[in-house]
Amino acid sequence: MKLILASLFFTTLICQSAFVLATSVPQSEGAMLAEGSLPAEGSLSAEGSLPAEGSLPDEGSLLAEGSSLPNNVDEIVVDLQEDGRIYTPTQESGSLEMSYPMSAQRLKAEGYIELSYDVDEQGKPINLRFTRISGIDIFETLIEKNINDWEYIPATMDGVPIVQKNLSRSFTFALTKLSDKFPEPLMRREFAHTYLRMRKLLKEKKYEELGETLNKMEEANIIRFSENRQLSLVKFTYLDKVGASVQDKILTLERAIKDIARTEKTKKSHSKIKAMLFKLYVNNQQYLQALIQYNALRNSDFSEDLLPDLAPLLEVANAKLRSGEPLKAAVKVDATDIAAHYLSRRMFKIDADEAISFTELRCGDFNVSFDYTKDTLYQLPFDWNSCKLVVSAPEGTLLTISESAIYDSL
């Protein structure tokens, strides 16, 4: 493996939000996160929230004094074009869809499954791992019985089939027409009771007790998508009140919109959440991810009233991407043990507070697997565009990803 040992100047500036707004708890329970509703835009102190009109800092004021690596420290630089393992990713060769179980239809039961797996040299899925299960056990059993029927064209390196690791997929088992009567009314009533109690704790600012209740609810088998979304939105408001990290807020909102928006109320809620995520991504220097989120919002229903307020931050994101200046984002690994970050510079470095077991670039038509080494800079060639960095580490691991357009050998 060819390693270039060089003295580097790799400056990393941290973009910090200069516009944290004051918070206020909604005065009535009815105003608190009812299904399909969110706190008013101005009532959140979520990092990345828009300031009042006309108060947006100019571009230069968004940059605070950041940390930088010492100028005269020898560091390893890995050229991924030469030293990475470039391969053609696996492709689906048949349908992975499964029929809705008749027993679940009779119960009017829905479910949502997230899973990770590898694909071997013969194109067969192996090492199945369930990372999230909501619903009755029959959906998990259905996937276990059908996974051997999934067909893939295996990944290849230099024409030779290889194993591709850490593929992920989600399955939504949803009825076309929802019934007002839920098949397990006791569970539904218990959730409603707990949900009202959580809102009351939030209003009374009993955050320690609310945090304990949220942890218990997240460990429970929440079945309905609306309940998952309500739980996520309560948790987001709780995180905002206790001053939690922007990374925890991002993971919470990302979870809130994983289900399919089928009703008008849900679509409106999803659009508002996407707008909030856009702001958080900009604040976290995930500018390319922010633009992807903005485009998803722009192409969704009920976005017309939201887009004008996002225009100032959209200009900031575009300006930062064009500037070529160093960037630094912190990304937290979710329950799938995977974190992803879209790179917008040619040099990057990864720091982690836990062990990293897998690193890969996914660049569309090709992937690049490489070994992670601490205190190493990785270099991309100029013709690799739209590459997503995928990292596997224990849930909750905080990854710091520093990026720079160039480095200077001294």
N, C-alpha and C positions, 0 to 999 in steps of 0.2 A: 504494500500500500504506500502510495507516494504521499508523504506529508511535507508540507512546506513550513519550515520554522522561520518565523519572521517577527520583527519588532513592529508592533501595530499601534496605530492611533485609531481607536474605535470609540468615538464619543457617543454616549447614549443620553439623550435628553428626555426627560419625563414630561409628558403633556398632562397637566393637571387642570381640573375644572376650576374656573374662577367664578362660577355662578351656582353656588349652593343656596337654595331657597329655604326660607323658614317653613316649618311644618305646622299643621293644625289638624287635630283629630276631628273628624266629622262629629257634629253635635248630636245627631240622632242615629239610632241603630239602623233605621230605614235608609239612611244615606251611606251606610257602610258596605260597600262591595256587594251589593245585591247581584244576582246572576246577570251577567252582561254589562255591568256597570263598573266604572273605575273612579278613584278619587279625581277631583278636578285637576287639570294639568298644573295649575299654579299651587296646589296644596301639597305637592310632594317635594321632599328634599333629595330625591334620587339623583345621584351624581350624574350629570349629563342632562338634567332638566333645563329647558330653555329659560333664560332670564326674561324679565319684562321687556316689552317691545322697546327697542331703542337702546337697551342696556347691554347688548352683546359686546364683549371685549373685542378689540381689534385683534388681528391674527397674531401679532407679536406678543400680546399680553397673555396668550394662552400657554406660552412656554415658560416654565419655571426653571430655576437653576437645577440641572440634573447631575447625576453621577457619571463619572467617566472612568474607563479603565486607564491605569497608568500608562504613560507614553512609552516607557522603556521596559515593559514586561514582555518576555518572549512567550508567544502563544502559538499553538498549532493551528494551521489553516488547512482544511480539507476541501479539495476541489471535487465537488460531487459528480461532475461530468467524467472525471478520471477515476475517482475512487468509490463512487456510489455504485450500487447494483441496480442498473437500469433494466426494467423488464416491462413487458406488455401485460396489463392487468387482465384478470379473468373476466369473462363475459357470460351473461345468461344465454343459454341456448334453448330454453323452453320456459313455459309459464311457471311462475312460483305461486300463483294464486291457488287458494283452497276454497272448497265449498263451505258454506255456513253450516255448522253441525245442526241436524234436525232437532236434537235434544235441546240445544241452546235456543233455537227458534221457538220451540214450544214454551220455553220458560221466558221468552222475550228478553233473553240475557245478551249483553254486549261485553266486549272485551278488547283490551289493547295489550300487545306483546312487543317488547323490544328484545332483540337477541344479537349475539355476536357469534361468529364462527370462522373457520378457515376452509379453504378449498384445496384439495390435494391434487396430485399430478394427473389423476384420472378425471378431474372435474367433479368430484364428489364432496359435499360439505362434511366437515369433520369438526370435532371439538366444539360442539354446540354449547353456548352459555346463555342462559336467560338473564337479562339485565334489568328487566322490569316486567311485571305481570300484574295486570288489573283485570279482574273478572273471575269467572268460575274456572275450575281446573281443566275443564274439557278443552279449552283453547290451547293450553300448554300441551296436553296429550295429543291434540290434533297435529301440532307442528312436529312433535317427536315422531309420530307415525308417518308423516309425509316428507320429512327432510331428505330421506334417501331417494325420493323420486325427483328432487330438484336436479336440473341438468345445467352444467356450466362448461364452457370452453376453458380449459385450465390456463393459468398464467404461464408465460414463456419468457425465458432469458436466453438470448442467442438461439432461438428456435427450439430450446429444450424445455419441456413442461416442468414447472416448479410449484411448490406450495405457496399460496398467497394467504397471509394471515390478517386477522382482525377486520373481516368484512362485517357489516352490520345491516340490519333490516328491521323494519317494524311492520306489524300486521294489525289492522283495525277491523274488528268484527262488529259491524254496526247494522242495525235494522234500518230498512228504508223508511219506515214510518214508526216513530217512537210512540209508545203507549204512555198515557198519563199514569197508568197503574204499574208500579214496579213490582216484579215478582217476589222481592224480598222486602216487604213493607217495614219489618222490624229494623233491618239494617238501614233503610232509608230514613226512618224516624230517628234512629240513633245518630246518624250523621247530621241531620238537621238540628237536633238538640245540641250536639257538640259544636256545630258551626255557630249557632247563636251564642253559645257560651264563649267561644273564641272572640267573637265580635265585642261581647260585653267586656272581656278582659282587655281587649285593645283599647276600648273607650275609657276604661278605668286605669289605663297605663300600668297594668299588672303584667309587665313584660316577662318576668321570670316564669311565672305560672303559664303564661301563654306559650313561651318557648317549649316548655315541657309537654304541653298538650299538642303542639305542632309536631314534635318529634314522635309522639305516640301515633298521631294520625298518619304520618308518613310511613310508619312501619305497618299500618293496617292495609288490608286489601280493598282499596277504594275502587268501586266498580264503575260508576257512571262518570263520563267525561266531564259533565257539568260540575260534579263534585271535585274532581281533580283540579279543574280550573279555579273553582271557588277557594279551595285549599291553597293553591299557588298564589292567588291574589292576596289572601289574608297574610300568607307568609311574606310576600313582598312588602306589604305595608308594615308588618312587624320588623322586618330587616331594616326598612327605612327609618323607623322610629328609634331603633337601638344603634344606629350608625354602623351597620354591617358593611362589608366590602362590596364594591361594585361587582366583583366576580360572583359572589353569592346571589346578588340581585339578578345578574344575567342568567345564571343557571335556573333560577326560579321562574323567570318570565319565559325562558325557552321551553321549559316543561309545560307551562300554561297553554301553549299554542301547538302542542304536538298532535292533538286530536283534529279531526276533520270538522271544519265549520260548516254546519248544514242549515242552521236556522238563521234568520235575519239578526236576531239578538246576539247569537254567537259570532257571526261575521263582524258585527260592529265591535264587539269586545276584542276579537282578534286584531282588528285594525288598530285599535288604541294600544294594545300590547306591543304590536310591531313598531309603532311610533316610539314608545318608551324604550324598546330595545335599541332602536337606531341611536337614540341619545346616549344610552349607556355605552354602546360600541364606540361612538366618537370619543366619549370621555376616557375610555380605556385604550385609546390609540389603536383600536382595531378598525382602521379606516376602510379597508377593503371589505371587511365583513359588514360595516355600516352601509356601504353603497349597495351591497347585495340585499341587505334588509330593506333599504329604501326602495329598491326596484320591486321587491316582493310586495311592499305596501302599495306602491303606485299602481301595480297591476291587480290589486284586490278591490273588493267592493268597499264602499263607505270610507274612502281615503281622501276625498276631495277637501273636506274641512280640516284635515290633519296636515296635509302637505305644505300649505303656506307657512305654518309655524316652524316647520323643519328646514325651510330654505336657508336661514343663516348658518345652521350647523352643516348643511349639505355643502355650502361654499367652503366652510372650514375643512371638511373632510377632503374635498377635491384639491384644495390648496396644499394641504399637507402631503397628499399623495404625489402631487407634481413637484413639490419642493426638493425632494431627494434628501432631506435632513434625516438624521438618525431617529428611530422610533423605539419605544419600549412598552410592551404590553404584558400584563399579568393575566394568565388564563388558568382557571381551575378545572381539574379533571372531574367529570361527572360520574354518575352511578354506573356507567358502562365501562369505566376504567379507561376511557378515551377522551382526549382533548384535541380539538382541531383549531388551526389558526391560518388564515390566508396571508401569505407573505407578499409584501409589496416592495422589498428591497433585495439586493443581490447577495448580501452578506447577512448571516444571522447566527445567533448564539443562544443556547438554551441553558437556563439555570433552574434547578428543581430542589424542593425541600424533601423529596422522597426519591427512591430508586426508579429510574426509567428503564422499562423492559423492551420497548419497541419504538422505533422512529422511522418515519417514511414520508416522502413527498408524493402527493398525488396530483399529477399535472394534466389530467385529461386522458390523452392517448397513451401515456406512459407513466409508470411509477418509478420511484427511486428509493430503494431501501438502503439504510446506512446505519452504522453502529454509533451509538451516542457515547461521547467521551466528555467529561467535565472540562471546562475551560478550553473548549475548542470552538473555533469559528468555521462555519460552513459556507462555501461559496457556490453560487449558481451562475451558469453562463447567461449571457444576455438574451438568448433566444428561448429560455424557459419562462413562460408566462403563466399566470393564473395557477400557481402551485399552492396546494394546501398542505400545510405541515400537520401530520397526524402523530400523536404521541400517546403511548400507553404507559400508565402509572397507576398506583393505588388511588381509589376514590378520595377526593379532597386534596390531592397533591396540587400545590401552587407552582405553576411554571412561569418563569419570567423569560420572555422572548425579546431579545434585543436585535434590531435590524439596522443596517447601514448600507448606503448605496455603493461605497468603495472603501478600500483600506489603503493606507500609505505605508510602504516599507521604508524603514529608517536606516 
